[in-house]
Amino acid sequence: MPERSHVYDVAIVGLGPTGAMLANLLGAAGRSVLVLEKEAGIFSLPRAIHFDGEVLRTFQAAGLREQVLAISRPGTQGMHFVNGAGETMLIRGGTAALGPHGCANNYYFHQPQLEAVLRDGIARFAQVEVKLRHEFIDIRQDADVATLSYRAMDSGQMHSAQARFVVGCDGARSPIRQHIGSPMVDLGLRQPWLVFDVVLTQPVDLPDHTVQHCDPRRPMTYCHVVGARRRWEIMVLPDDDREALVQPDHLWEMVAPWVRRDQATLERAAIYTFHSVIADGWRERRLFLAGDACHQTPPFLGQGMCAGIRDASNLAWKLDAVLAGRAPYTLLNTYESERKPHVRALIELAVRLGSIIQTTDLQQAAERDAKFKAGQPEIFELPPQLLGAGAFDAAADSPAGRPFPQPRLADGRLLDELLGRRSAVIGHRNTLSAAAPATVQRWLDSDAVVIDRPDPRLDAWLQAHDANAVILRPDRYIVGVARSGADLDRISQYLPVAP
C-alpha cells in the first residue's frame, strides 16, 4: 500500500493530447499530478491534424502558444466541398486574420510534433510525475482518495498510488470507462475509411485548402497538413477488397489525379472506422473521463482532438478550484452537464456533413448537387460554442456559456496575458461599485481579477451587448453580463467559492 501521507492531487491515465494538456494546465496551477502511460514514447506516425482558434487559446493558457505556432500553420482558405463534377458546393471559412480568440480560426499540424511540445511543457513542472511504460490495472475509491494499482510493463512489478481525483484520458477503449461502467451511445455513423499520408519529395501543384471530394464514385478528403505533408482520406466501399486496397500500387492509382509515386514518399496507409459515439456518464465520484474515453467524432469537422482539449480546459480549473478550497465539491457536477451537450452538437454536425460527403447513390448525389447549385457556394463557420447547463447565468438573452473574445489590448497584450487562468470581473467603475459588499467579497474569495477601467476594445464589447459589466471564468467562458449592481450580485453567485 502507498503511504497515506503521499497523495497526488490528480492522477491522469493516458498521455495523448488530452492527458498531456490536462497535465500542463494542472501543473501550471501548482497541482501535484501522476501520469500513467503504457507506451514508451510518442507514436511517430500522423493522426490528428487540425485544431481551431479556441484550442490555440488553451495552448496559450498552458504557456505554450509560441511553441505550438512554431510547428503549425493557419488554415487560410478553409475547407471546400466539391461534387463529382468539380463544382464547389459548400465552403467552411478560413482566415489567417486574428479571429475572436486572438488567432486564426483553424490550424494544421503534425501530431508527433505537437505531442513533443506538450511533453516538453510538462517537464517544466517538478510536481508532475510521468511514468511511461506503466499500465493501469485497477482502482478503488474511499471517502478521501482513489487508490490506483498499476504495473511497470518492463519489470512486471506492481505498484499503487493515491490521488484525490483520477481522470481517464485513456482513449476509445478506456479501461477507466470500463471500470465506471459508462455505456457508449451511438449517434449514427460507423464507416471505414482509408487514411493515406505522404511526404512530398518535390513541388506538386496541390491546393493549400482542404477539399472534400463529394464524388459518389469514391468520396475522398484531401488535406495540406504542414510543410511537405499531405493526406488523403478515402472512403472504403462495400465491394472493396480491404487487403488489396492498402497495397502501394492500388494506393498510388487512387491518388494519381493529384500526385505521382515519384513525387512523394508513403508514410502511412491504414483503414480506420470513423465512429460517432458519446458516453453516458463521464464521472463516478472521484473518477472522470475526458477525450476519446467519453466521445469520438468523425473527422469531417476536424474536432476530435479539439473536443478532448476542451474537456481538459473545462475540468482543469474546476479541479484546481476544488483542491484549493475555493469552490465546493459540487462544482465538479458541472463538467459533464456543460461539456456533453457541447460535444454532442459537434458530433451531430460532423455526422450531417458526413452524409453530404459519403453519398454514393448517384440519384441522391444528383439531388444534393441540384440543391447547392441554386446560388454561389454557401460559406459556413463552426457554430458558436455553447455549454450545456452549468456554472453560468442561463438567462435567455445572455451571451453566457460562450467564450469571451480575446482582443489585443491597447498596451499590446492579448487579454488572457492580463487575466491568466483566473476569473475576471470587467466593467465600468460606477456599476462595479454598486455591487453589494458580499459580492465584492465573493470576487476576492474566487481569486477574480477586477478591472474597473476597461480597455477600449473591452468597452466596445460591453456596448455591443448593452452591458456595463461582464464576468468571465478561468476558461474564458462568460458567466454573465450585468447592467446594474443588482445584476452583478445575481450573476456573481455563479462564481464558485467554498461554502
C-alpha positions in Angstrom: 0.0 0.0 0.0 1.2 3.6 -0.6 2.0 5.8 2.3 -1.2 7.7 3.3 0.8 10.9 3.6 1.7 11.0 -0.1 -1.5 11.7 -2.1 -1.4 13.3 -5.5 -3.9 16.0 -6.3 -4.8 14.3 -9.6 -3.8 11.1 -11.4 -4.1 11.0 -15.2 -4.3 7.8 -17.1 -3.1 8.3 -20.7 -0.6 10.8 -22.1 -2.2 11.6 -25.5 -3.0 15.2 -26.3 -5.9 15.4 -23.8 -4.0 13.9 -20.9 -0.9 16.0 -21.7 -2.9 19.2 -21.9 -4.6 18.4 -18.6 -1.2 17.7 -17.0 0.1 21.1 -18.3 -2.8 23.1 -17.0 -2.8 21.4 -13.6 1.0 21.7 -13.4 0.7 25.4 -14.2 -1.8 25.7 -11.3 0.8 24.1 -9.0 -1.1 20.8 -8.6 0.8 17.5 -7.9 0.0 15.1 -10.7 0.8 11.5 -11.5 0.5 10.5 -15.2 0.5 6.8 -16.3 1.2 5.9 -19.9 1.6 2.5 -21.4 3.8 3.5 -24.4 7.5 4.1 -24.2 7.4 7.3 -26.3 5.4 9.4 -28.7 3.7 7.4 -31.6 5.7 8.5 -34.6 3.0 8.5 -37.3 0.5 11.2 -38.1 -3.0 11.0 -36.6 -4.9 14.2 -35.7 -4.0 17.2 -38.0 -6.3 20.1 -37.1 -7.2 22.3 -34.2 -9.2 25.6 -34.0 -8.7 29.0 -32.5 -10.2 28.2 -29.2 -7.8 25.3 -28.8 -4.8 27.5 -29.6 -6.1 29.8 -26.8 -5.9 26.8 -24.5 -2.3 26.1 -25.5 -1.8 29.8 -24.7 -3.3 29.3 -21.2 -0.7 26.5 -20.7 2.1 28.8 -21.7 2.7 27.0 -25.0 1.3 29.4 -27.6 4.5 30.3 -29.4 5.8 26.7 -29.3 2.6 25.5 -30.9 2.6 28.2 -33.5 6.1 27.2 -34.5 5.1 23.7 -35.5 1.7 24.5 -37.1 0.2 26.6 -39.9 -3.0 28.6 -40.2 -5.7 27.2 -42.5 -6.1 30.3 -44.5 -8.6 29.1 -47.2 -10.9 26.8 -45.2 -12.5 23.6 -46.4 -14.2 23.2 -49.8 -16.9 20.7 -50.5 -16.6 19.7 -54.2 -19.0 17.5 -56.1 -18.2 14.8 -58.7 -18.2 17.4 -61.5 -15.6 19.5 -59.7 -18.1 22.2 -58.6 -17.7 23.8 -55.2 -21.0 23.4 -53.2 -20.0 24.5 -49.7 -17.1 26.2 -48.0 -16.1 26.2 -44.4 -14.5 29.6 -43.9 -10.8 30.0 -43.0 -8.6 33.0 -42.5 -5.2 33.8 -41.0 -6.5 37.1 -39.6 -6.9 37.4 -35.9 -10.3 35.9 -35.0 -12.3 36.1 -31.8 -9.7 34.1 -29.9 -6.8 36.3 -30.8 -5.5 34.0 -33.5 -6.6 32.4 -36.8 -9.7 30.2 -36.6 -8.0 27.0 -37.9 -4.6 25.4 -37.8 -2.9 22.3 -39.2 -0.1 20.3 -37.5 1.8 17.0 -37.3 0.6 15.2 -34.1 4.0 13.8 -33.1 5.5 17.4 -33.1 2.5 18.7 -31.1 2.8 15.9 -28.5 6.5 16.7 -28.1 5.6 20.3 -27.3 3.1 19.2 -24.7 5.5 16.8 -23.1 8.3 19.4 -23.0 5.7 21.6 -21.3 5.0 19.1 -18.6 8.8 18.9 -17.9 8.6 22.5 -16.6 6.7 21.2 -13.5 8.6 19.3 -10.9 5.4 18.3 -9.2 4.1 16.5 -12.3 5.4 12.9 -12.4 5.2 11.0 -15.7 5.6 7.2 -15.7 6.0 5.8 -19.2 5.5 2.0 -19.8 3.2 1.8 -16.8 -0.2 0.2 -17.3 -3.3 1.0 -15.2 -4.7 -2.2 -13.7 -7.4 -1.3 -11.2 -8.8 1.4 -8.9 -10.8 1.7 -5.8 -12.3 4.7 -4.0 -13.0 5.7 -0.4 -14.2 8.8 1.2 -11.0 10.7 0.8 -8.9 9.3 -2.1 -8.8 6.9 -5.0 -6.1 4.2 -5.0 -4.7 3.1 -8.3 -3.0 -0.2 -9.0 -0.6 -0.2 -11.9 2.1 -2.4 -13.4 5.6 -1.5 -14.6 5.5 -3.1 -18.1 9.2 -3.7 -18.4 9.7 -5.4 -15.0 6.2 -6.7 -14.3 6.3 -5.2 -10.8 3.0 -4.0 -9.3 2.7 -0.5 -7.7 -0.1 1.6 -6.2 -0.6 5.3 -5.7 -3.3 7.5 -4.2 -4.9 10.7 -5.7 -7.7 13.0 -4.7 -9.1 12.7 -8.3 -8.4 10.4 -11.3 -9.0 11.3 -14.9 -9.2 8.7 -17.6 -7.7 10.2 -20.8 -7.0 6.6 -22.0 -8.6 6.5 -25.4 -11.5 4.8 -27.1 -11.1 1.5 -25.3 -10.7 3.3 -21.9 -10.1 0.9 -19.0 -11.3 3.8 -16.7 -14.6 4.0 -18.6 -15.0 0.2 -18.3 -14.4 0.4 -14.6 -17.0 3.2 -14.3 -19.4 1.1 -16.5 -20.5 4.0 -18.7 -22.2 2.8 -21.9 -21.4 4.4 -25.3 -24.4 5.8 -27.2 -24.1 5.5 -31.0 -25.0 8.7 -32.9 -25.4 7.1 -36.2 -22.1 7.0 -38.2 -19.9 3.9 -38.4 -17.9 3.9 -41.7 -14.5 2.6 -42.7 -12.1 5.0 -44.4 -8.6 4.5 -45.7 -6.1 7.2 -44.4 -3.2 7.7 -46.7 -0.3 10.0 -45.5 2.6 11.1 -47.8 5.5 13.5 -47.6 6.2 15.3 -50.9 9.7 15.0 -52.2 9.3 17.7 -54.9 6.9 20.6 -55.5 3.4 19.5 -56.6 0.6 21.8 -57.6 -1.9 20.9 -54.9 -4.3 23.2 -53.1 -3.5 24.8 -49.7 -7.1 24.3 -48.5 -8.8 21.1 -47.5 -11.0 19.5 -50.2 -13.9 17.2 -49.5 -14.3 15.4 -52.8 -18.1 14.5 -52.6 -17.9 12.2 -55.6 -20.4 9.3 -55.3 -18.0 7.1 -57.2 -15.3 7.4 -54.5 -15.7 10.0 -51.7 -12.3 11.4 -50.6 -10.8 14.1 -48.4 -7.5 15.9 -49.3 -5.6 17.9 -46.7 -2.5 20.0 -46.9 -1.2 19.2 -43.4 2.0 21.2 -42.7 5.3 21.5 -44.6 5.5 18.8 -47.2 2.9 16.5 -45.5 -0.3 15.7 -47.4 -3.2 13.4 -46.5 -5.9 11.7 -48.4 -8.8 10.0 -46.6 -10.6 7.6 -49.0 -14.0 6.1 -48.2 -14.0 2.3 -48.2 -16.8 1.0 -50.4 -18.8 -2.2 -49.7 -17.2 -4.2 -52.6 -13.6 -3.2 -51.8 -11.0 -5.8 -51.0 -9.5 -4.2 -48.0 -6.3 -6.1 -48.2 -5.8 -5.1 -51.8 -6.9 -1.5 -51.0 -3.8 -0.8 -48.8 -1.3 -2.2 -51.3 1.0 0.6 -52.7 0.1 0.0 -56.3 -3.6 0.5 -55.6 -3.0 3.5 -53.3 -1.0 5.4 -55.8 -3.6 4.6 -58.5 -6.3 6.2 -56.4 -4.5 9.4 -55.9 -3.0 9.6 -59.4 -5.0 12.6 -60.4 -3.1 14.7 -57.7 0.3 13.1 -57.1 2.6 10.5 -58.6 4.6 7.8 -56.9 7.9 9.5 -57.8 6.7 12.8 -56.2 6.1 11.7 -52.7 7.1 9.1 -50.0 4.3 7.0 -48.5 4.3 7.4 -44.7 1.2 5.5 -43.6 -1.8 3.7 -45.1 -4.3 2.2 -42.7 -8.1 1.6 -42.6 -10.0 3.2 -39.7 -13.6 3.1 -38.8 -15.0 6.6 -38.2 -17.3 6.5 -35.2 -19.9 8.9 -33.7 -20.3 7.9 -30.1 -20.7 9.5 -26.7 -20.5 8.1 -23.2 -23.5 8.2 -20.9 -21.8 9.0 -17.6 -18.4 10.9 -17.5 -17.9 10.7 -13.8 -18.2 8.4 -10.8 -17.3 10.1 -7.6 -13.6 10.8 -7.9 -13.2 9.3 -11.4 -13.6 11.3 -14.6 -13.4 10.6 -18.3 -12.0 13.0 -21.0 -11.2 12.9 -24.7 -11.8 9.8 -26.7 -12.6 7.9 -23.5 -16.0 9.6 -23.4 -16.6 10.7 -27.1 -15.5 10.0 -30.6 -16.4 12.1 -33.6 -16.0 11.6 -37.3 -13.2 13.8 -38.7 -15.3 15.9 -41.1 -15.1 19.0 -38.9 -11.6 18.3 -37.5 -12.9 18.4 -34.0 -11.8 15.1 -32.5 -8.7 16.3 -30.7 -10.3 19.7 -30.1 -13.1 18.2 -28.1 -10.6 16.5 -25.8 -8.6 19.7 -25.3 -11.9 21.5 -24.4 -12.6 18.7 -21.8 -9.2 19.3 -20.3 -9.7 23.1 -20.1 -13.1 22.8 -18.5 -12.0 20.2 -16.0 -8.7 21.7 -15.0 -9.9 24.9 -13.5 -12.7 23.2 -11.6 -10.4 20.5 -10.1 -8.0 23.3 -9.2 -10.7 25.4 -7.5 -12.0 22.4 -5.5 -8.5 21.3 -4.5 -7.6 24.9 -3.4 -10.7 25.1 -1.3 -12.1 28.0 -3.4 -15.1 26.0 -4.6 -17.4 23.3 -3.3 -17.1 19.7 -4.5 -20.4 20.1 -6.3 -18.7 22.3 -8.9 -17.4 19.1 -10.4 -21.0 18.1 -11.2 -21.0 20.8 -14.0 -18.2 19.1 -16.0 -20.4 16.6 -17.9 -23.5 18.8 -17.8 -21.6 21.6 -19.7 -19.4 19.5 -22.0 -21.7 16.7 -23.1 -24.3 18.8 -25.0 -21.4 20.9 -26.4 -19.5 18.0 -27.9 -22.7 16.1 -28.9 -23.7 19.1 -31.1 -20.4 19.0 -32.8 -20.6 15.2 -33.4 -24.1 15.6 -34.8 -22.9 18.4 -37.2 -20.0 16.2 -38.3 -22.4 13.3 -39.0 -24.6 15.7 -41.1 -21.6 16.8 -43.1 -20.6 13.2 -43.4 -23.9 12.4 -45.0 -23.1 15.1 -47.7 -19.6 13.7 -48.3 -20.4 10.0 -48.1 -23.3 9.9 -50.6 -22.6 7.1 -53.0 -26.1 6.8 -54.6 -25.9 8.6 -58.0 -29.5 9.8 -57.8 -29.2 11.1 -54.3 -25.9 12.8 -55.3 -27.6 14.5 -58.2 -30.4 15.8 -56.0 -27.8 17.0 -53.5 -25.8 18.8 -56.2 -29.0 20.5 -57.5 -29.8 21.9 -54.1 -26.4 23.5 -53.8 -26.4 24.9 -57.4 -29.2 27.4 -56.6 -26.6 30.1 -55.9 -23.0 30.8 -55.0 -21.2 28.3 -52.8 -22.6 28.6 -49.2 -19.9 29.6 -46.7 -20.3 28.4 -43.1 -18.3 28.7 -39.9 -18.1 26.4 -37.0 -21.2 27.2 -34.9 -20.7 29.3 -31.7 -19.5 27.2 -28.8 -22.3 26.9 -26.2 -22.1 25.0 -23.0 -24.8 22.9 -21.5 -26.3 23.9 -18.2 -23.7 24.6 -15.5 -21.7 27.3 -13.8 -23.0 30.4 -15.6 -26.2 32.5 -15.9 -28.6 30.7 -18.3 -30.8 33.7 -19.0 -32.2 33.5 -22.5 -30.9 36.9 -23.6 -27.4 36.4 -22.2 -24.2 35.6 -24.1 -23.3 33.5 -21.0 -22.0 30.0 -21.7 -20.0 31.1 -24.7 -16.3 32.0 -25.0 -15.4 35.7 -24.5 -13.3 37.1 -27.3 -9.6 37.8 -26.8 -8.7 41.2 -28.2 -5.2 42.7 -28.4 -5.4 45.5 -25.8 -4.1 49.0 -26.2 -0.9 48.1 -24.4 -0.1 45.3 -26.9 -1.0 42.4 -24.8 -3.6 39.8 -25.6 -6.4 39.8 -23.0 -5.5 36.4 -21.5 -2.0 37.6 -20.9 -3.5 40.1 -18.5 -6.0 37.7 -16.9 -4.1 34.5 -16.6 -6.1 31.5 -15.6 -8.3 33.4 -13.1 -11.9 34.5 -13.1 -12.4 38.1 -14.1 -14.9 40.9 -13.4 -14.7 43.6 -16.1 -16.9 46.7 -16.1 -17.5 50.3 -15.6 -16.4 51.6 -12.2 -19.8 53.0 -11.2 -21.5 49.7 -11.9 -18.9 47.6 -10.1 -19.1 50.0 -7.1 -22.8 49.4 -6.9 -22.3 45.7 -6.1 -23.1 44.6 -2.5 -20.2 44.1 -0.1 -20.8 40.4 -0.1 -20.5 40.3 -3.9 -17.2 42.1 -3.7 -16.0 39.6 -1.1 -17.1 36.8 -3.4 -14.8 38.2 -6.1 -11.9 38.1 -3.6 -12.8 34.6 -2.4 -12.9 33.3 -6.0 -9.5 35.0 -6.8 -11.0 37.0 -9.6 -9.2 39.8 -11.4 -11.3 43.0 -11.2 -10.9 45.6 -14.0 -13.0 48.8 -13.4 -11.5 50.8 -16.3 -11.9 48.5 -19.3 -9.7 48.8 -22.3 -11.5 50.5 -25.3 -11.8 47.1 -27.0 -13.4 45.6 -23.9 -15.7 48.6 -23.6 -16.7 48.2 -27.2 -17.8 44.6 -26.5 -19.8 45.8 -23.5 -21.5 48.4 -25.6 -22.3 45.9 -28.3 -24.1 43.7 -25.7 -25.8 46.6 -23.9 -23.9 45.8 -20.8 -21.9 47.6 -18.1 -20.0 44.6 -16.8 -19.2 41.0 -17.6 -17.9 38.2 -15.5 -15.6 35.5 -17.0 -14.5 32.1 -15.8 -10.9 30.9 -15.8 -11.5 29.0 -19.0 -12.7 32.3 -20.6 -16.3 31.3 -20.9 -18.8 34.1 -20.0 -20.5 33.7 -16.6 -23.0 36.6 -17.4 -23.4 40.2 -18.2 -24.7 43.0 -15.9 -26.3 46.4 -16.4 -26.6 47.2 -12.7 -25.2 46.4 -9.3 -28.2 44.1 -8.7 -27.3 42.2 -11.8 -23.7 41.8 -10.6 -25.0 40.5 -7.3 -27.1 37.9 -9.1 -24.6 36.6 -11.6 -21.7 36.7 -9.2 -23.4 33.8 -7.4 -22.1 31.6 -10.2 -18.5 32.3 -9.3 -17.7 29.3 -7.2 -16.4 29.8 -3.7 -16.0 27.5 -0.7 -19.2 27.1 1.4 
